[in-house]
Amino acid sequence: MKIISLFCGAGGMDLGFIKAGHEIVWANDNDKDSCDTYEKYFGHKPVCKPIEEIPSSEIPDGDVVIGGFPCQGFSIANPYRNEEDKRNELYIQLKRVIEDKQPKYFVAENVTGLCSIGGYETKEDRKEHKGKVLKKILQELKEIGYKVKFKILNSADFGVPQLRKRVIILGTRDDIQEELNHPKPTHSKEEWKTVGKALKGLPEEINEKSKEFHNHVGTAHKVKINKFIGNRKTDSNKPSPTIVGRGGGTGGPVIIPHPNEKRRMTVRETARLQSFPDDFIFEGSVTSQYRQIGNAVPWLMAYEIAKMIPKN
């Protein structure tokens, strides 16, 4: 299938779709470092400017539109979230491209905070994790000609060494009989990949030897173990907590501690927790590299979603 990739970032979701046998025919992001990273790995440059500045006529036709539309306005990690957050308006751009290009299918990804924002209108909605804003989004996507369903998936259930729950919204055009479904987990809780296994082979000491691994550099921010996000102990025998792209509000990325508690995770270690391969090189400042990784969709989960889409 031909894929139109919106908000592609560094390319985590795109990698999963390519591994599943699909072809990216057009990609877009407005972050230069992410675009540089994407181009370096995939060999073709995304259109690097805000999607709202790109007419649908300039986007080629495709079979599938995919997009992890920016989620800072929806995330529970953002204490200032509200349904009027301007960053949430980028969902409108995703809908616009889907409506104008009329692909057979679409896949949209977002944080679980999307489920509750705006509050619940009924007890049934709360049970189904369907808040006011999510209901509005699902209804609007149905109105442009799609059968729509959503589900919360945990990346750890698909071989990613990270407890990362995300809302995956799937759409099938009304005239397509073969409806797109969510993938079943490939890993049970007993089979979850651990932090220790993910970091195996990477030098624990950051020195000359560690330079043999791309992006195996980190932040000087000291480890302070407390109850707050980014400052909790990292258990090497469990999947990591969610890797985030930002702190609350507009703060920089919150980097979790290494299991040794002497330092925080390096960029390469964080990338491994997001399932990126070691030859995936991140461009820009160290802070930008962390942010790109935290904002990405783990490719192993994207791969299982992409496998559910017919090849023709």
C-alpha positions in Angstrom: 0.0 0.0 0.0 1.1 3.6 -0.6 1.4 5.5 2.6 1.0 9.2 3.3 2.7 10.0 6.6 1.7 13.1 8.6 3.6 14.3 11.6 6.3 11.7 10.8 8.9 13.0 13.3 12.0 10.9 13.2 10.1 8.1 11.5 9.2 5.4 14.1 5.8 4.7 12.7 7.1 4.9 9.1 9.8 2.3 9.9 7.1 -0.1 11.1 5.0 0.3 8.0 8.0 -0.1 5.7 9.1 -3.3 7.5 5.5 -4.6 6.9 5.9 -4.1 3.2 4.3 -0.8 2.6 5.7 2.2 0.7 5.9 5.8 2.1 5.0 8.0 -0.9 5.0 11.3 1.1 6.0 12.4 4.6 5.7 15.6 6.5 6.9 17.2 9.7 7.7 20.8 10.7 10.7 20.0 12.9 14.0 20.4 11.1 16.0 18.0 13.3 13.4 15.3 12.9 13.4 15.8 9.2 17.2 15.6 9.1 17.0 12.4 11.1 14.3 10.9 8.8 16.3 11.8 5.7 19.5 10.3 7.0 17.9 6.9 7.8 15.3 6.6 5.0 17.2 8.4 2.2 14.4 10.7 1.3 13.5 14.1 2.8 10.1 14.8 4.3 8.3 18.0 3.3 9.6 20.1 6.3 7.0 22.8 7.0 3.8 23.1 9.0 1.0 20.9 7.5 -1.5 23.8 7.7 0.7 25.5 5.0 0.5 22.6 2.6 -2.6 22.4 0.3 -4.0 18.9 -0.1 -3.4 19.3 -3.9 0.3 19.2 -3.2 0.1 15.8 -1.4 0.1 12.7 -3.7 -2.7 10.2 -3.6 -2.2 7.3 -1.2 -4.0 4.2 0.1 -3.4 4.9 3.7 -2.9 8.0 5.8 -1.0 7.6 9.0 -0.2 10.1 11.7 0.7 10.3 15.4 -0.8 13.8 15.5 1.0 16.0 18.1 -0.3 15.2 21.5 1.2 17.6 24.0 -2.2 19.3 24.4 -3.8 16.0 25.2 -1.2 14.4 27.4 -1.8 13.8 31.1 1.9 14.8 31.5 0.8 18.3 30.6 -1.0 19.8 33.6 -2.2 22.7 31.4 -4.1 20.5 29.0 -7.6 21.5 27.9 -9.8 21.0 24.9 -9.1 24.5 23.5 -5.3 23.9 23.4 -4.1 25.2 20.0 -1.8 22.3 19.6 -4.9 20.1 19.5 -6.0 21.8 16.3 -3.5 19.7 14.3 -6.0 16.9 14.5 -8.1 19.2 12.2 -5.2 19.0 9.6 -5.2 15.2 9.9 -8.9 15.1 9.2 -8.6 17.6 6.4 -6.0 15.4 4.6 -8.0 12.3 5.1 -11.2 14.0 3.8 -9.5 15.4 0.8 -7.3 12.4 -0.2 -9.9 9.8 0.6 -7.5 6.9 1.4 -8.8 3.4 1.8 -7.6 3.4 5.4 -6.1 5.6 8.1 -4.2 5.0 11.3 -4.1 7.8 13.9 -2.1 7.6 17.2 -2.3 9.6 20.4 -1.8 9.5 24.1 -4.4 8.0 26.4 -5.1 11.5 27.8 -7.2 12.0 24.7 -9.7 9.5 26.1 -10.6 11.7 29.1 -10.2 15.3 28.1 -13.4 17.2 28.2 -14.8 14.8 30.7 -17.3 11.9 30.3 -20.9 12.5 29.4 -22.3 9.2 30.7 -21.2 6.3 32.9 -21.0 4.1 29.8 -18.6 6.6 28.2 -16.3 6.4 31.2 -16.4 2.6 31.1 -15.5 2.7 27.4 -12.8 5.4 27.9 -14.6 7.7 25.5 -14.5 11.3 26.7 -16.2 14.2 25.1 -13.3 15.3 22.9 -12.6 11.7 21.7 -16.3 11.2 20.9 -16.3 14.4 18.9 -13.2 13.2 17.0 -14.6 9.8 16.2 -17.9 11.3 15.1 -16.2 13.8 12.8 -14.1 11.0 11.2 -17.3 9.0 10.6 -19.0 12.0 9.0 -16.2 12.2 6.3 -17.0 8.7 5.1 -15.2 6.2 7.4 -16.0 3.3 9.7 -14.0 4.2 12.8 -12.8 2.3 15.8 -10.3 2.9 18.6 -8.4 0.9 21.2 -5.8 1.5 23.8 -2.7 -0.6 23.0 0.3 -1.1 25.2 3.7 -1.2 23.4 5.0 -3.8 25.9 2.5 -6.2 24.4 4.3 -6.0 21.1 7.9 -6.6 22.2 8.8 -3.0 23.1 10.7 -2.8 26.4 8.4 0.0 27.6 5.0 0.4 29.3 3.6 2.8 26.7 -0.1 3.0 26.3 -1.5 4.8 23.3 -4.9 5.3 21.6 -4.9 3.9 18.1 -7.8 5.1 15.9 -8.4 3.0 12.8 -10.5 4.1 9.8 -11.8 2.1 6.9 -13.5 4.0 4.0 -17.2 3.2 3.9 -17.0 1.5 0.5 -14.2 -0.9 1.5 -15.6 -4.2 2.8 -12.4 -5.5 4.4 -12.4 -3.5 7.7 -9.2 -2.7 9.4 -8.8 -4.2 12.9 -6.4 -3.7 15.8 -3.6 -6.3 16.1 -3.6 -8.9 18.9 -0.7 -8.8 21.4 2.4 -10.7 20.4 3.8 -10.8 24.0 2.1 -11.8 27.2 3.0 -10.0 30.5 5.3 -12.9 31.3 7.1 -12.3 28.0 7.5 -8.5 28.2 11.0 -7.4 27.2 12.9 -5.8 30.1 15.1 -2.7 30.4 18.1 -5.0 31.2 17.6 -7.0 28.1 17.2 -3.9 26.0 20.4 -2.3 27.2 22.5 -5.5 26.9 25.7 -4.8 25.0 25.8 -1.0 25.6 28.7 0.2 27.7 27.4 1.3 31.1 30.3 3.7 31.5 30.2 6.7 29.2 33.8 6.9 27.9 35.8 6.5 24.7 34.5 2.9 24.2 30.9 4.1 24.4 31.5 6.3 21.3 31.4 3.2 19.2 27.6 3.4 19.5 25.8 6.3 17.7 24.2 8.8 20.1 25.4 7.0 23.2 25.6 10.4 25.0 23.5 11.8 27.7 22.4 14.6 29.9 24.3 16.1 32.8 21.0 16.4 34.7 21.6 14.7 38.1 19.5 11.7 39.3 17.2 12.5 42.1 15.0 9.6 43.1 11.5 10.7 44.3 7.9 10.1 43.5 7.8 12.4 40.4 7.8 11.4 36.8 11.3 11.0 35.4 12.7 10.6 39.0 11.6 7.1 39.9 13.8 4.1 40.1 14.2 2.2 36.8 13.9 -1.6 37.4 16.1 -3.5 35.0 13.8 -6.6 35.3 10.8 -4.8 34.0 9.9 -2.7 30.9 10.7 0.9 31.3 8.1 3.5 32.2 6.8 5.7 29.3 9.5 7.6 27.5 8.2 11.2 27.0 9.1 13.9 24.6 8.5 16.8 27.1 7.9 17.5 30.7 4.8 19.5 31.9 3.9 22.5 29.9 6.7 23.5 27.6 9.6 22.0 29.5 12.4 19.9 28.1 12.3 16.1 27.9 12.2 14.2 31.2 14.9 11.5 31.0 14.5 8.5 33.2 17.4 7.3 35.4 19.7 4.4 34.4 19.1 1.3 36.6 22.5 2.0 38.3 21.0 5.4 39.5 24.4 7.1 38.8 23.2 8.9 35.7 20.2 9.3 33.4 19.7 7.2 30.2 21.7 8.2 27.2 20.0 9.0 23.9 21.0 5.5 22.5 19.6 3.7 25.6 16.4 5.7 25.3 16.2 4.8 21.6 16.5 1.2 22.5 13.6 1.5 24.9 11.6 2.8 22.0 12.8 -0.2 19.8 14.8 2.0 17.4 17.7 0.0 15.8 21.3 1.0 16.6 21.9 2.3 13.1 19.1 4.8 13.4 21.1 8.0 14.0 19.4 11.1 15.5 20.4 14.6 14.4 20.4 17.9 16.3 21.2 18.7 19.9 21.1 16.1 22.6 17.9 17.6 23.9 16.4 17.5 20.4 17.4 13.8 20.0 15.7 12.9 23.3 12.6 14.8 22.2 12.5 13.0 18.8 12.7 9.7 20.5 10.1 10.5 23.2 7.6 11.7 20.5 8.0 8.7 18.3 5.8 5.7 17.8 7.7 2.5 18.6 8.2 0.8 15.3 7.5 -2.8 16.6 4.0 -1.8 17.6 3.5 0.2 14.3 4.7 -2.9 12.4 2.0 -5.1 14.0 -0.6 -2.5 13.1 0.7 -2.2 9.6 0.5 -5.9 9.1 -3.2 -5.7 9.5 -3.5 -3.6 6.4 -3.9 -5.5 3.1 -1.0 -5.1 0.7 -3.3 -4.2 -2.2 
